[in-house]
């Protein structure tokens, strides 16, 4: 009996056998790949991994390799803002660490439960039931609790030595980083790998230390403060952007008393690219920016960076799921990168 819908393409039937063996050994669930819905659950989990993409980045040894804010990167002779790119490297020593961690601590993350389990139930199994009914075959929705077990076991398979080759082939960035060490340069704007031949790193530009907060940051530079009331010569201080904008707020507030002002022609005050700074100032124009540096002022953490990346991956998987439920039948996805989805569903996949 063919229990696998045509829209789901198995990388290897051994994946379903591994999942069932693992769950039967750990929890005594009595599952087999021939139980209706189990294999469809496994394969739709794998499709979610592939389409989401960012889940693979976080769960494998793929890491954000270095601090982008400590040097200048030129691409095709043009300086790139650190917000526009990421640098990745692969640490093979993390493979067994990640695998053993997921194996010995069964369960799902909040992101996996919210996005992957929802995709499996509402897209993968729904497509399987719909096709099975069209073909007059047995179909039913498997227990919700079983779905979570199967998703977890599928994740373990993908991180195990059995599934690592499939996982590498499933994601363009991961595959390129493993095959082309030590670094991969990724464009956040075009969601594509940058040509390494066009990348040049300039580490000669020093990172300054802010006189106020004492942090060595990318945005530290000489800032001018003038005192019009006394006609003193402009004072120049090395300040980070957060402290600079903070000083501007204080001076503007006290301007009537002291006559001290900030050089308001400075574009950093008009639109400071610092996520810590938001709200209104003298001209009601100070807005929070999109700097992604991890610093005491920005509030940016490794966790918050992954949240932003996962939001992109989740949106991509939802769009893919909506296309499936609308009746689209994707071409076999084996060996296809997520970028290839555009050819199936168009530019807005």
N, C-alpha and C positions, 0 to 999 in steps of 0.2 A: 504493500500500500504506500503510495506516494503521499507523505504528510507534509512535505516542504513546498510552500507556495513558490511559484516561479519568480516572484518579485524578490525573494531572498536567496542569495547565492552562497552556499557553504564554502568557506575556505578549506575545510577539511572535516569530514564527518567524525573524525576522532575528537573534535571539540565537544560535540554533544555527548559522546561516550565518556570523555574525561569529566564533564560536568556532572553527569549522572553518577559515575563511580565515586566522585568526591562527596556528593551530597548523601549518597547511600552509606558511605563509610563514616561520615561525620555525624549524620543526623538520622540515618535509617529511614529515608523517605520512600524507598522502593521505586525509584524512577528508572525509566529506560528511554532511549531515544525514540522508541516506537509509541510512547504515550502521547496521544494527540496534544499538540500545543507546546511540548517541551522543546523540540528542536526549533520550532518557529520562535520561541522565546529566546533561545540561545543566539540564533542568527540575527534577530532584530536588535539584540543587545550589541552584537558586533557591528551592525550597521550604524547604530547610534554612536558608537565609539569613533568610527571612521568619519562620519559626517560632522560630528561635533568638533573633532580635532583637538581642541584645547585640553580635553580630558587626557588624551594620550601624552601631550606635552608634560602635564603635571605628574602623571603616574609613572612615567618611565624615568630613565636617567637623564632626560633632557633638562638642562638647567640654563637659566639666564646667566651667562658666563662671567660678565664683569661689569664694573660700574661705568656706565656710559657717560657719567657726568665728570669724569676725571681726564678726558681728552677730547680732541676734536676729530670727527670722522668726515672725510670728504668722499663723495660718491660722484663719479664722472665729473670731477673738478668742482663740485658744488658742496658747500658745507651743509650737512644734514643736522637738523635739530634733534637732540636726543629723544624727543617724543616720537620722532618719525621712524625709528628703527629699534631693533632688539638684536642682541648678540647671544647665540646659543652654543653650547658645547655639550658633549655627551660623556658622562661618567659611567663607564661600564660596571664599576664597583657597586653602583646603586641598584643594579638589576636584582640581585638576590636579596638585598635589603628590602626593596619594595615588595617583591614576591612573598618573602617570608612574613612581612608585616601584614599583608592582606590575608595570607593563609592562616596565620595563627590568631588573628583578631577578626572573626567573621562579622560581617555587617557592612552597611553602606554609609557613605557620607551624605550629608544633607543635600548636596548638589546631585549626587547620583540618584538618591531616592526621589527628589523633586523632578528631575529632568529625564533620567534614563528609564526609571520604572514607569513613569508616565508615558514615555515614548513606546515602550514595549507593550503596555496594556492597550493604549489608545490607537496605536498605529500598527505595530507588528502583529499582535494577536488579532486585531480587528481585520487586518488585511488577510490573515490566514483564515479566519472564520468566514469572511466574505467569499473567498475563493473556494474553500471547501464546500460551502453550500451550493455554489454555482455548479460544482462538479458532482454534487450528490454524495459527498463523503461525510463521515462522522466529524463533528466539530463541537467544541464547547469551550468556554472560557475557563482556563485553569484557575485554581484558587489564588487569590491575591497574595497570600503569604508565600505560596510556592514560587510566585514570580520573583519575589525579592531574593529567595534562596538561589534561584537559577541565575539571576543577574550577578549576584556575588560570586558564584562559582565560575561564571563566564569570565568575570574580571580576573579571577585567580588564574584561569587557563591562559588568558592573554598575556599575563605577566610571567608565566612559568616558562621554562625552557621549551616546552611544547609549542607555545603560542607566540614567542618573541619574533620569529621570522614573519609571521602574518602581521603582527603589530607594526613592525618596521615598514613593511610594504604598504600598510594601510594609510600611512601619513607621509606626505612629501617632505615636510621639514625634518621629521625624525630620520627618515631614510637618508636624506642628503647630509645631515649632521654626522651620522654614523659612518657613512661612506667617504666623507670629505673632512677628516679632522684637520685642525683642532676646533675650528670655529665656523659657524654659519651666520651670515648677516641677513636679517629678515626685515623687510619693509612693512611697517604697520599700516602704511597708507595703501599700498597696492596689494597687501597680503601675498607677497611673493618673495622669493629668495633673491638677494642682490648678487650681481655678478662679482665674485671676489677679485677679479682682475681690475675692476673699477673702484675698489675700496682702498682708501689710504688713511692711515691713522697718524695723527699728529699729537704726540704726547708732550710736546714742549711747552704748551700753554699751561702755566701754573694755576692751581686752584687756590684762590685767596682765602684768608681767614677773616671773618667778620669781627670788627672791633667791639661790637655790642654783645653778641651771643657767643663769640669764640669758636664758632663752627667753621670748618673749611668746606666751602660749598661752591658749586658751579656758578652760582649767580652772584658771588661776591665781586665787586668792582669798585673803583673810586667813585664816591657819590658827593655831589656838591651841595653844600648848605651855605646860604648867604644870609646876611643880617642887614637889611636895608635901612633900618633905623639908625644904625651907627656907621654905615658905609664901611664896615670892616671888609677886608679882603675875603673872598669866598674860602670857606674851610672845606677841605677834602678829606673824607673818611672812607676807609674800606668797609662797606656794609653789604650784608646779604639783602636780597630783595625784600624779605619779610620785615627785617629790622628797618630798612629804608622806608617802606610804606608806613610802618608803625610810627617812625619818627615824623613822617610827613603829617600824619593824623594829629600827632601831638602839637606840632608847630602850627598847623592850620587852626587848631582849637585855641592856641594861645597867641595867635598873630596880633590881635588887637592890643595885647599887653606888651609884647616883646618886640614886635616888628620882624621877627624871624620867620623866614619862609623857606620852602624847598623849591628847587628849580622846577617849576611846574611844566616846563617845556619837555621834560624828560618823559619819553614814551613809556618807561617802566611804571610811571605813576598813572598814566592814562589807562593802560591795560596791563597791570602786573601779572606776569605768567607764574603766579604762585597760588596753589590751591588753598593755602592757608588764609589768603587775603580775599575778602569779598565784602560787598556792601557799598556804601556811598562815602565819598569824601567831599572835597571842596566843590568839585564839578559833577558829583554823582556819577563818576565814571570808573571807580575802582571795582574791578570784577575779578573773581577767582579764575586762575588760569588752569592749564592742564599739565604742569610740570609733574613728572613721575619720579623725581628723585626721592629716595627715602631719607628724610631729614627731620629734625625735631619740629620744624615749622609746618611741613607739608601735610602731616598726618598720613602720608602714604606709607604703607607697609607691604611686605611680600604678600600677605593675605589679601590686601585690597587690590593689588595688581592682578592676582589670579582671579578675583571676583570680576574684574573688568574683562579679562580674557574669556572667562567662562560665559559671560553675558553674550559675547559675540558667537561663541560656539553653540550655545543654547538656542539662539535666534536662528542660526543656520539649520540646526536639527529640526526645529519646529517648522520652518518653511519647507523642508524636505518632507516631513510628516504630513503637512497639509496637502502637498502635491500628491502623495501616495493616496490619501483618503479621498482626494478629488478624482481619483481614477487613473492617475499617471502610473505607467509601468516602466520603471527605470531599466536601462540596459544592465547586463550583469556588471556588478561593481568590482569584481575581483581584479586587483591590480590597478584600480582607478584611484587617483588622488581626489581630494575633495574639490579641487579646482575643476575637475572634469564634470562636475555636476552642472556647471553652467551650460555645457553643451546639451544636457538633457532637459533642464528646466528653464533655461534662459538666464539672462544676467541677474535677475532678482531671485535666484534660487535660495 
